[in-house]
Amino acid sequence: MENQTKLLKGELMEEKLRTYFLNNGYYVARGVKYSFENNEITDIDLFLYGRFSSLDRVRTNVDIKNKKTPKAFERILWAKGLQELLGFDNCVVATSDKKDVIRKYGLKHKATILDGNFLQKLPEGNNERLSEEDLCKLLASIKSFKEYRNQTWKGLYELSKSRLLNELDFSGYNSTIILLNYFIRKCFDKQKQNVAIRATYVILSHSLIILDFLLKDIAFLEPSKRKEALSDGFKYGNLGKEGVNRTIEMAVRIADSKISVNEIKKALDTTEMDILKEFFSKAETTKKIFSWAKAFEELAFSRQFKKPLELDSEIKSVLAIMLDFYKINRKEYFEI
């Protein structure tokens, strides 16, 4: 078991609320950085993602202030503005303020208020989980010297987490599975193995949340159309096949290239993504992706560390599909 980091008052409240929302069926990420073109703007205390039906996905930003002077009105304005900027469905303000007028103001502006009376009744956090600080401390201890230019693993994790705010699209998914490939291969390094496995679990959970959000729009298509939509997204990102083709044609004209448009298109139209397309287009699979995301998040933060071989068979099969996609030997990986 990893050593437990002593948390400050605000951090402890964030963990308590994280546990509360996890217990209510949400996928929860804590301390998510919101950036624009590499400029960090702010961070969101909690990001909540809920799947309540085949059609409904609910995204919520939670602002938490557990202080003597919480400035609750200001926090409501801030949280509501952030909700609008991100295009989220809800916002929540958790404040130590107990005044009834705060609740009324929140209700008027469609912001959910968790006041001091509510916060006082929250049970202690889940001691079976690592805190965000615990996991980040592990990830901060390792750097990627070659692939990611001396970034710490914590920095890579923060980058992946940030995609949950505004990159729930094919480009976000494709970027996330590139990072996932990196961490899966680092699992073979015995010195970094346990941290790499935790990183694999949490990055895989991010990729599944992105995929679940994407699938809400195509889940009811005919199977062949669903496969086609996934295939185009996996291969060509947000532009799709038609958009990429138009870009190629324009680039070839501008550059007066000797390489034909058809040659470039053929090079892009590979079968590498077929494994993912076939697996994630199945109707039964689409129903389980959200629960798999929560399961991998739980594994990443569990104090009771589990190696891949120890996972439940269904969860193990999801990881196995990714190994096949990356052309990594299943037997060798599950024996680490």
Solvent accessible surface area in square Angstrom, and as a share of the most:
residue,aa,sasa,rsa
1,M,179,0.80
2,E,45,0.20
3,N,135,0.69
4,Q,123,0.55
5,T,42,0.24
6,K,190,0.80
7,L,36,0.18
8,L,129,0.64
9,K,122,0.52
10,G,33,0.32
11,E,49,0.22
12,L,71,0.36
13,M,15,0.07
14,E,27,0.12
15,E,16,0.07
16,K,30,0.13
17,L,0,0.00
18,R,3,0.01
19,T,18,0.10
20,Y,72,0.27
21,F,15,0.06
22,L,38,0.19
23,N,120,0.61
24,N,79,0.41
25,G,27,0.26
26,Y,41,0.16
27,Y,3,0.01
28,V,1,0.01
29,A,4,0.03
30,R,10,0.04
31,G,22,0.21
32,V,0,0.00
33,K,63,0.27
34,Y,28,0.10
35,S,40,0.26
36,F,129,0.54
37,E,132,0.59
38,N,158,0.81
39,N,95,0.49
40,E,109,0.49
41,I,95,0.48
42,T,24,0.14
43,D,68,0.35
44,I,4,0.02
45,D,18,0.09
46,L,0,0.00
47,F,0,0.00
48,L,2,0.01
49,Y,0,0.00
50,G,0,0.00
51,R,51,0.19
52,F,114,0.48
53,S,46,0.30
54,S,47,0.30
55,L,117,0.58
56,D,76,0.40
57,R,20,0.07
58,V,30,0.17
59,R,36,0.13
60,T,4,0.02
61,N,2,0.01
62,V,2,0.01
63,D,11,0.06
64,I,8,0.04
65,K,46,0.19
66,N,26,0.13
67,K,118,0.50
68,K,194,0.82
69,T,101,0.58
70,P,16,0.10
71,K,131,0.55
72,A,4,0.03
73,F,85,0.36
74,E,90,0.41
75,R,38,0.14
76,I,1,0.01
77,L,114,0.57
78,W,113,0.40
79,A,1,0.00
80,K,43,0.18
81,G,32,0.31
82,L,14,0.07
83,Q,14,0.06
84,E,118,0.53
85,L,132,0.66
86,L,18,0.09
87,G,47,0.45
88,F,13,0.05
89,D,71,0.37
90,N,66,0.34
91,C,1,0.00
92,V,11,0.06
93,V,0,0.00
94,A,0,0.00
95,T,0,0.00
96,S,32,0.21
97,D,20,0.10
98,K,96,0.41
99,K,113,0.48
100,D,76,0.39
101,V,73,0.42
102,I,2,0.01
103,R,111,0.41
104,K,119,0.50
105,Y,57,0.22
106,G,0,0.00
107,L,129,0.64
108,K,156,0.66
109,H,71,0.32
110,K,169,0.72
111,A,6,0.04
112,T,71,0.42
113,I,25,0.13
114,L,21,0.10
115,D,30,0.16
116,G,3,0.03
117,N,69,0.35
118,F,60,0.25
119,L,8,0.04
120,Q,129,0.57
121,K,165,0.70
122,L,16,0.08
123,P,99,0.62
124,E,119,0.53
125,G,20,0.19
126,N,63,0.32
127,N,111,0.57
128,E,131,0.59
129,R,24,0.09
130,L,0,0.00
131,S,10,0.06
132,E,11,0.05
133,E,39,0.18
134,D,4,0.02
135,L,0,0.00
136,C,12,0.07
137,K,136,0.58
138,L,39,0.19
139,L,0,0.00
140,A,46,0.35
141,S,86,0.56
142,I,21,0.11
143,K,89,0.38
144,S,2,0.01
145,F,138,0.57
146,K,179,0.76
147,E,102,0.46
148,Y,49,0.19
149,R,216,0.79
150,N,86,0.44
151,Q,76,0.34
152,T,40,0.23
153,W,0,0.00
154,K,65,0.27
155,G,26,0.25
156,L,0,0.00
157,Y,3,0.01
158,E,19,0.09
159,L,90,0.45
160,S,0,0.00
161,K,1,0.01
162,S,21,0.13
163,R,24,0.09
164,L,0,0.00
165,L,1,0.01
166,N,80,0.41
167,E,65,0.29
168,L,14,0.07
169,D,40,0.21
170,F,32,0.14
171,S,43,0.28
172,G,0,0.00
173,Y,3,0.01
174,N,28,0.14
175,S,40,0.26
176,T,0,0.00
177,I,8,0.04
178,I,115,0.58
179,L,5,0.02
180,L,0,0.00
181,N,44,0.22
182,Y,18,0.07
183,F,0,0.00
184,I,0,0.00
185,R,114,0.41
186,K,48,0.20
187,C,0,0.00
188,F,83,0.34
189,D,50,0.26
190,K,176,0.75
191,Q,174,0.77
192,K,52,0.22
193,Q,17,0.08
194,N,72,0.37
195,V,23,0.13
196,A,0,0.00
197,I,0,0.00
198,R,1,0.00
199,A,1,0.01
200,T,0,0.00
201,Y,1,0.00
202,V,2,0.01
203,I,0,0.00
204,L,1,0.00
205,S,0,0.00
206,H,2,0.01
207,S,2,0.01
208,L,1,0.01
209,I,0,0.00
210,I,0,0.00
211,L,0,0.00
212,D,1,0.00
213,F,34,0.14
214,L,24,0.12
215,L,2,0.01
216,K,42,0.18
217,D,106,0.55
218,I,24,0.12
219,A,24,0.18
220,F,139,0.58
221,L,74,0.37
222,E,120,0.54
223,P,79,0.50
224,S,79,0.51
225,K,116,0.49
226,R,17,0.06
227,K,71,0.30
228,E,96,0.43
229,A,29,0.23
230,L,0,0.00
231,S,15,0.09
232,D,36,0.19
233,G,3,0.03
234,F,6,0.03
235,K,50,0.21
236,Y,22,0.08
237,G,10,0.09
238,N,87,0.45
239,L,114,0.57
240,G,18,0.17
241,K,82,0.35
242,E,130,0.58
243,G,5,0.05
244,V,20,0.12
245,N,30,0.15
246,R,150,0.55
247,T,73,0.43
248,I,17,0.09
249,E,58,0.26
250,M,106,0.47
251,A,52,0.40
252,V,21,0.12
253,R,167,0.61
254,I,138,0.70
255,A,72,0.56
256,D,123,0.64
257,S,45,0.29
258,K,207,0.88
259,I,97,0.49
260,S,50,0.32
261,V,37,0.21
262,N,113,0.58
263,E,102,0.46
264,I,52,0.27
265,K,52,0.22
266,K,165,0.70
267,A,73,0.56
268,L,73,0.36
269,D,71,0.37
270,T,52,0.30
271,T,104,0.60
272,E,109,0.49
273,M,22,0.10
274,D,42,0.22
275,I,68,0.35
276,L,0,0.00
277,K,34,0.14
278,E,75,0.34
279,F,29,0.12
280,F,1,0.00
281,S,3,0.02
282,K,113,0.48
283,A,53,0.41
284,E,105,0.47
285,T,8,0.05
286,T,12,0.07
287,K,121,0.51
288,K,76,0.32
289,I,0,0.00
290,F,17,0.07
291,S,58,0.37
292,W,12,0.04
293,A,0,0.00
294,K,60,0.25
295,A,28,0.22
296,F,0,0.00
297,E,4,0.02
298,E,107,0.48
299,L,26,0.13
300,A,0,0.00
301,F,1,0.00
302,S,23,0.15
303,R,17,0.06
304,Q,118,0.52
305,F,43,0.18
306,K,76,0.32
307,K,68,0.29
308,P,1,0.00
309,L,105,0.52
310,E,103,0.46
311,L,11,0.05
312,D,102,0.53
313,S,94,0.60
314,E,79,0.36
315,I,20,0.10
316,K,52,0.22
317,S,48,0.31
318,V,0,0.00
319,L,0,0.00
320,A,4,0.03
321,I,27,0.14
322,M,2,0.01
323,L,0,0.00
324,D,46,0.24
325,F,32,0.13
326,Y,19,0.07
327,K,170,0.72
328,I,13,0.07
329,N,79,0.40
330,R,108,0.40
331,K,141,0.60
332,E,105,0.47
333,Y,0,0.00
334,F,20,0.08
335,E,109,0.49
336,I,31,0.16
